[in-house]
Amino acid sequence: MRTNKHNTKINTNYGEVDVEFSAIWSIDQDGWFLSHVDIIDYDNESIPYDTVVNMTIEYATYNCDPLGGNCDEEIDYVD
């Protein structure tokens, strides 16, 4: 497993939101895959949390990789 932190702006139907999140990656016989995102903070509380999570997962799936971002050395490990 590997965790790295990212900051991004995501456009939603409710407007733009700045999001800080951790991308949590796992590995199997086919390689790395995004297994979860953890929302650390976002700046527009009027946007529903579930919308932010879903849009962040979509963003991370296509724009992040397991070796990018800022790694979190306290919880970064490989099984």
PyMOL commands that set and color helices and strands:
alter all, ss='L'
color gray80, all
select helices_A, chain A and resi 49-63
alter helices_A, ss='H'
color red, helices_A
select strands_A, chain A and resi 2-12+15-28+31-42+70-71
alter strands_A, ss='S'
color yellow, strands_A
deselect
rebuild
show_as cartoon
